[in-house]
Amino acid sequence: MLAPLASEEELMRFPAERQFDLMQIGFSYDEVKQLLEMFEKYKSDVQEINRHHTLSQVLNQFCNYISMYAPPNLKLISSAFNLLELGNSSNEVKRVLRKARRREESEESDVSYSKKPCISSRGSPNRDDLLLGMDRSSPSDDGTQKV
């Protein structure tokens, strides 16, 4: 006996292997769920316009959409999803994400160690005032400054 054909709705589901890959890479269930909800909303919007899109067309358009309009909290998982859809293995995507996270951490630490302006009180002389007050006469024969 032949199995019944899958309904159109079942055919338009987010691929389970992508969900598995994203969680295997290290994204939380909540992050994957948010991406799925975003996909479902995008899919329903697209189907209102044109019901004849295939899953691969919708996924391709969704990849383009999230690469440009992903909310800040989903940018990393969106990038990972796009890399997986482009045919990269989950190990390659993990490596790229590690580099991206390291880069973000180093940028954050650079900001905390950036040069901060020195705030001097009105009573304390700054370096230029001290240099102006120095005697600029030539040194004596023994190498000391003349007073």
N, C-alpha and C positions, 0 to 999 in steps of 0.2 A: 504494500500500500504506500502511496506517495504521501509525503508530509505536506500539509497545507502551506500555501504560499504565505510568506510573512507580509503583514500589513505594511502600508506605506509609512506609517508612524514608527513601526519597529525598525524599518530600514534607515530611518533618519536619526538614529541614536548616536550619541557621542561614543566613539570606539572604546570598548572596555580595555583594550591593550594600552591605549594612551593613558587611561586612568591608572592602570597598574604601573606603567613606566614612570609616570609623574610621582606616584607614591614611593616607588622603588628608588627614585633619584633623591628623595628626601622631603618632598612637600607633604604637608599635613593633609589629613582628610578634609578639614575645613577649607583649605586653599583650593583643593581639587573640586570640592563641592561648589565653591564660589565660581570657579571657572566653568563648571557644568551649567550652573544657573545662567551665567552670562551667555553660554552657547545656546541654551534653550530659548532665551529671550531673543537672541539674534536670529535663530532659526525660525521662530514664529513671525518675527518681523519680515524676514525674507519670503516666507511662504505666503504671507498676505499679498505680497507684490507678485510673486511668480511661483505657482505650485509645481512647476515642472523641473525644478532643480534636483539634481542627484545629490547624494550625501557627499561625494568628493567635491562637487562644485560648492556646496554650502560650507564644507570644511575649509576649502581654499579661500573663499571669501571671508570666512571667520578669521582665518590666519592673518589676512590683510587688515581686517578690522582691528583685531587686538594688538597688532604691531603698531598701530597708530593711535588707538583710543583706549588702551588698557588703563584702568585706574592705578594709581601709584602703588597700592598694596598688592596688585596682581601683575606688576610688570615682569618680575622675575619668572613666575610660573608661565606667563604668556610667552616670554622668550623661549623657555624650555619647550613648551608645546610646539611653537613654530619650528624649532630645531628638530624635534622629533618628526614633525610632519614633513620636513624637508629630507628625511631619510637618515638622519644621524642616529647612531646607536645611543642607548641610554648611558653607556660609559663615557662616550664623547661629550654628551650633554652635561654629565656630572663634572667632567674636567673643566668645561667652559664656565659652568656656574661657580666652581671653586675659585677660578681666576677672577670672575666678576665680583664675588663676595670679598675676596682679598683686596681687590682694587677699591671697593667701597669702604672697607675698613681702613685702608691706608689713607684714603682721601679724608675720612673723618678724623684720623689721628693727625694729619697734616694741618687741619683747621685748628685743632686744639693746641698745636705747637707753633702756630704761626706767630710772627713777630707782632707783639703788642706795643702800642705807643707808651712811652715812659711818661708818666704824669709826675711832674715835679711841683713841689709846693712853691709858693711865691717867695718865701724866705730863702730857699736854697738856690745857689747859683747854678746855672747849667754849665756844661762843659765849655762852650764857646766863651762864656764870661770868664771862666778860669784861665783859658788860654790867652785871652786878651790882657789879663792882668800879669802875665809872666813877662819877665825881662827877656827881651830877644837879643841881647848883646851876645857877641861871640864868646865861646868858652875860653877860659884862661889856658895857659901853657900846661897846667897840671890836669886839664880835662874837666874841671868844675866850672859851673856857671858863675859869672861875676855878679856880685850883689850890688 
